[in-house]
């Protein structure tokens, strides 16, 4: 989960992280989110070849079931090693519920920061 306020650079960071992980040989799935109905970020990320699902018309906290469904769709369609989700910048009260493991032994519905950057604190990316 990659969060921040509107205009903080979430999408830029998401793209850079996704490209970095992809260069390391990991399959990356992305989930975008916005209050609107047509997400420009989704189209841009898909045009770059990333498996991308979107949650439109509400934030993750209000549409949590849609977030889980999007993660399931990505998992079924492209079997990503990593799923990165970017909530809308106006969503400040997201509380994620534990659902599935991502490799670090801590159950979570999407890629947690501990899995994203380290493997057991070693500084190495987790094995895919």
SVG drawing of the C-alpha trace seen along z (x, -y; Angstrom):
<svg xmlns="http://www.w3.org/2000/svg" viewBox="-18 -18 39 36">
<polyline fill="none" stroke="black" stroke-width="0.4" points="0.0,0.0 1.5,-3.3 -0.3,-6.3 0.0,-10.1 -1.9,-13.3 -3.2,-14.5 -0.2,-15.6 2.4,-14.0 3.9,-11.9 2.2,-8.5 1.8,-7.5 5.3,-8.5 6.6,-6.5 4.4,-3.6 5.7,-3.6 9.3,-3.8 8.9,-1.1 7.1,1.1 9.8,0.6 12.5,1.3 10.9,4.6 10.3,5.6 14.0,5.0 14.8,7.4 12.6,10.1 9.5,9.8 6.0,9.8 4.2,6.7 0.5,6.1 -1.0,2.7 -4.2,1.4 -5.2,-2.2 -7.9,-4.2 -9.8,-7.4 -13.1,-9.0 -13.9,-9.6 -15.0,-7.0 -12.2,-7.2 -8.7,-6.8 -6.0,-8.2 -3.3,-6.5 -4.8,-3.1 -4.6,-3.7 -1.1,-5.0 0.1,-2.0 -1.6,0.5 0.0,-1.1 3.4,-0.5 2.5,3.2 1.6,3.5 -1.2,5.8 -3.5,3.1 -6.9,3.2 -8.7,0.1 -11.2,-0.9 -13.2,-3.9 -16.0,-5.8 -14.8,-5.7 -11.7,-5.1 -10.3,-1.8 -11.8,-2.3 -15.3,-2.7 -14.8,0.0 -12.6,2.5 -14.4,5.5 -13.6,4.1 -9.9,3.9 -9.9,7.5 -11.7,8.5 -9.1,6.5 -6.2,8.3 -7.9,11.6 -8.4,10.7 -4.7,9.7 -3.6,12.9 -5.8,15.1 -4.9,13.3 -1.2,12.6 0.1,14.3 2.1,11.3 5.0,11.7 4.1,8.2 0.9,6.2 1.2,2.5 -2.0,0.5 -2.3,-3.2 -5.3,-4.7 -6.8,-8.0 -5.0,-10.9 -8.1,-12.0 -8.4,-8.6 -6.8,-9.1 -8.7,-6.5 -7.9,-3.2 -7.6,-0.2 -6.6,2.9 -7.8,6.3 -5.6,9.3 -6.3,11.7 -3.5,13.4 0.2,13.8 2.7,12.1 5.9,13.7 7.1,12.2 4.8,14.3 2.5,11.4 -1.0,11.8 -2.0,8.8 -4.2,8.2 -1.6,6.3 2.2,5.8 3.3,4.6 6.3,2.3 8.4,4.9 7.9,7.3 8.4,4.5 11.8,3.5 13.4,6.2 13.5,9.8 13.7,10.3 15.5,6.9 18.4,8.0 17.9,5.3 17.3,7.9 14.1,8.3 12.0,11.3 12.4,14.4 9.6,14.7"/>
</svg>
